[in-house]
Amino acid sequence: MKNLSKEQQQEINNLAAELDTLSEEIDAEQDNSREAIGKLNEKIQRYNNVIKNASDFRDGVVQTMKDYWASKEEDWQEGDEGEAYQGWIDAMEDLELNKLELVELPEVEERGHSAILSDMPPSPE
């Protein structure tokens, strides 16, 4: 074969045009996704603010519990009731109120494939 046929050249052009169209569609979907992820991250941030408030509240309750436990006599602290109360304090401290991670939009690779196809030499030149 000395040259690409007209049919082969047309197929290259068709494929490059299809890649261009799909690339534009990907860009549009990425824009839509950025907007949706922005809204999602706003909700996540609000959720995390409530988690922080809940953690702060829990920490305040735990401190009040510790103060109560410390105000008791040593006999009470070392007794069944004191040990049970300390277990309650420990359980409250162990509550995991982890914040959610914000979402990031993955980057879509560069899409220069249509140019690569269009630049295919039609003959050995």
KEKE-3310 file (N, C-alpha, C; in steps of 0.2 Angstrom, whole numbers, plus 5000, padded with zeros to 4 digits):
npx = (5004:5003:4998:4985:4969:4955:4944:4949:4955:4944:4938:4947:4944:4931:4932:4940:4931:4921:4928:4930:4917:4913:4923:4919:4907:4911:4918:4907:4899:4909:4908:4895:4897:4906:4898:4888:4896:4901:4889:4887:4898:4896:4885:4891:4901:4892:4887:4898:4901:4890:4894:4906:4900:4893:4903:4910:4899:4898:4911:4910:4900:4907:4917:4910:4906:4918:4922:4912:4914:4927:4924:4919:4922:4936:4933:4921:4924:4933:4924:4911:4901:4908:4917:4909:4904:4915:4918:4907:4911:4922:4916:4909:4920:4925:4917:4916:4916:4919:4923:4917:4925:4929:4923:4932:4933:4938:4952:4950:4959:4970:4963:4968:4967:4960:4967:4979:4975:4970:4982:4989:5000:4995:5002:5019:5028)
npy = (4994:5011:5023:5030:5024:5033:5030:5025:5037:5044:5037:5039:5053:5053:5046:5055:5066:5061:5058:5072:5077:5069:5072:5086:5083:5076:5087:5095:5087:5086:5099:5099:5090:5096:5106:5099:5092:5102:5107:5095:5095:5106:5102:5091:5099:5106:5095:5091:5101:5100:5088:5092:5101:5091:5083:5093:5095:5082:5081:5091:5085:5073:5079:5085:5073:5067:5076:5074:5061:5063:5070:5061:5050:5040:5027:5025:5027:5016:5006:4995:5004:5015:5010:5006:5018:5024:5016:5020:5033:5031:5024:5035:5043:5036:5036:5038:5051:5055:5066:5069:5066:5078:5078:5075:5080:5069:5071:5072:5064:5072:5075:5073:5065:5066:5075:5068:5058:5065:5070:5060:5054:5053:5046:5039:5050)
npz = (5000:4995:4998:5010:5007:5000:5007:5019:5023:5025:5035:5045:5047:5051:5063:5070:5071:5078:5090:5094:5096:5107:5116:5118:5124:5136:5142:5145:5154:5164:5169:5173:5183:5192:5197:5204:5213:5220:5227:5234:5242:5250:5258:5264:5272:5280:5287:5293:5302:5311:5316:5323:5332:5339:5344:5352:5362:5367:5373:5383:5391:5395:5402:5413:5418:5422:5432:5441:5445:5450:5461:5470:5484:5487:5490:5484:5471:5468:5470:5464:5459:5456:5447:5437:5433:5428:5417:5410:5407:5399:5388:5383:5379:5369:5359:5342:5332:5318:5305:5288:5273:5260:5243:5228:5211:5200:5188:5171:5158:5146:5130:5116:5105:5093:5085:5084:5076:5065:5060:5055:5043:5026:5016:5013:5010)
capx = (5000:5007:4994:4979:4964:4950:4939:4953:4956:4937:4937:4951:4941:4925:4934:4942:4925:4917:4932:4929:4911:4913:4927:4915:4902:4915:4919:4900:4898:4913:4906:4889:4899:4909:4893:4885:4901:4901:4883:4888:4903:4892:4881:4896:4903:4887:4887:4904:4900:4886:4899:4910:4896:4891:4909:4911:4894:4901:4917:4908:4897:4912:4921:4906:4906:4924:4921:4907:4918:4933:4921:4917:4927:4940:4930:4916:4928:4936:4919:4907:4897:4913:4920:4904:4903:4921:4916:4902:4915:4927:4912:4908:4926:4927:4912:4919:4912:4923:4921:4917:4930:4926:4924:4935:4932:4945:4953:4950:4965:4970:4960:4971:4967:4957:4972:4983:4972:4970:4989:4992:5002:4992:5007:5026:5030)
capy = (5000:5017:5028:5028:5025:5038:5027:5025:5044:5046:5034:5043:5060:5051:5044:5061:5070:5058:5060:5079:5077:5065:5077:5091:5080:5075:5093:5097:5083:5088:5105:5098:5086:5101:5110:5094:5090:5108:5106:5089:5097:5111:5097:5088:5104:5107:5089:5091:5106:5097:5083:5096:5103:5085:5081:5097:5093:5076:5083:5094:5080:5069:5083:5085:5066:5066:5081:5071:5055:5065:5073:5056:5047:5035:5020:5025:5027:5010:5001:4993:5009:5020:5007:5006:5025:5025:5013:5025:5039:5028:5023:5041:5046:5031:5037:5040:5056:5057:5070:5066:5069:5081:5074:5079:5077:5066:5074:5067:5065:5076:5072:5076:5060:5067:5078:5063:5054:5070:5071:5054:5055:5049:5042:5039:5056)
capz = (5000:4995:5001:5013:5002:5001:5012:5025:5025:5027:5042:5050:5048:5055:5070:5073:5072:5084:5096:5095:5099:5113:5120:5120:5129:5142:5145:5148:5159:5169:5171:5177:5189:5196:5200:5208:5218:5224:5231:5239:5247:5254:5262:5268:5276:5285:5291:5298:5307:5316:5320:5327:5338:5343:5348:5358:5367:5370:5377:5389:5395:5398:5407:5419:5421:5426:5438:5446:5447:5454:5468:5475:5489:5484:5491:5479:5464:5467:5471:5458:5456:5453:5441:5431:5431:5424:5411:5406:5404:5394:5383:5380:5376:5364:5353:5336:5328:5313:5300:5282:5268:5255:5237:5223:5205:5196:5182:5165:5154:5140:5125:5109:5100:5086:5082:5082:5070:5059:5058:5052:5036:5021:5012:5016:5008)
cpx = (5004:5004:4988:4974:4959:4945:4943:4954:4949:4936:4940:4947:4934:4927:4936:4936:4921:4921:4931:4923:4910:4917:4923:4909:4905:4916:4912:4898:4902:4911:4900:4892:4902:4904:4890:4890:4902:4895:4884:4893:4900:4889:4886:4899:4898:4886:4893:4904:4895:4890:4903:4906:4894:4897:4911:4906:4896:4906:4915:4904:4902:4916:4917:4905:4912:4924:4917:4911:4924:4930:4920:4923:4930:4937:4924:4919:4930:4930:4916:4904:4902:4916:4915:4903:4909:4921:4912:4906:4919:4923:4911:4914:4927:4922:4916:4915:4917:4920:4921:4922:4926:4927:4927:4934:4938:4946:4953:4956:4964:4967:4962:4971:4965:4963:4977:4981:4972:4977:4993:4994:4998:4996:5014:5029:5038)
cpy = (5006:5022:5026:5029:5031:5036:5027:5032:5046:5043:5037:5050:5058:5050:5051:5066:5067:5059:5067:5080:5074:5070:5083:5089:5079:5082:5096:5093:5084:5094:5104:5094:5091:5104:5105:5092:5096:5108:5101:5091:5102:5107:5094:5093:5105:5101:5089:5096:5104:5091:5086:5098:5097:5083:5086:5096:5087:5077:5086:5090:5076:5073:5084:5078:5065:5070:5077:5065:5057:5068:5067:5053:5041:5028:5019:5023:5020:5004:5000:4999:5014:5017:5007:5013:5027:5022:5017:5031:5036:5027:5029:5044:5042:5032:5041:5045:5059:5061:5067:5069:5072:5077:5079:5076:5075:5070:5069:5069:5069:5072:5075:5070:5061:5071:5073:5059:5059:5071:5065:5055:5050:5044:5043:5046:5056)
cpz = (5000:4998:5005:5007:5004:5007:5019:5028:5028:5034:5047:5052:5052:5062:5074:5075:5078:5090:5098:5099:5106:5118:5123:5125:5136:5146:5148:5154:5165:5173:5176:5184:5194:5200:5206:5214:5223:5229:5236:5244:5252:5260:5267:5274:5282:5290:5296:5303:5313:5320:5325:5333:5342:5347:5354:5363:5371:5375:5383:5393:5399:5403:5414:5422:5425:5432:5443:5449:5452:5461:5473:5479:5485:5485:5485:5472:5463:5468:5464:5455:5453:5447:5435:5428:5426:5417:5406:5403:5399:5388:5379:5376:5370:5358:5347:5332:5323:5307:5293:5277:5262:5248:5232:5216:5202:5190:5176:5161:5148:5134:5118:5104:5093:5082:5080:5076:5064:5056:5055:5045:5031:5016:5015:5015:5008)
residu = (MET:LYS:ASN:LEU:SER:LYS:GLU:GLN:GLN:GLN:GLU:ILE:ASN:ASN:LEU:ALA:ALA:GLU:LEU:ASP:THR:LEU:SER:GLU:GLU:ILE:ASP:ALA:GLU:GLN:ASP:ASN:SER:ARG:GLU:ALA:ILE:GLY:LYS:LEU:ASN:GLU:LYS:ILE:GLN:ARG:TYR:ASN:ASN:VAL:ILE:LYS:ASN:ALA:SER:ASP:PHE:ARG:ASP:GLY:VAL:VAL:GLN:THR:MET:LYS:ASP:TYR:TRP:ALA:SER:LYS:GLU:GLU:ASP:TRP:GLN:GLU:GLY:ASP:GLU:GLY:GLU:ALA:TYR:GLN:GLY:TRP:ILE:ASP:ALA:MET:GLU:ASP:LEU:GLU:LEU:ASN:LYS:LEU:GLU:LEU:VAL:GLU:LEU:PRO:GLU:VAL:GLU:GLU:ARG:GLY:HIS:SER:ALA:ILE:LEU:SER:ASP:MET:PRO:PRO:SER:PRO:GLU)
# end
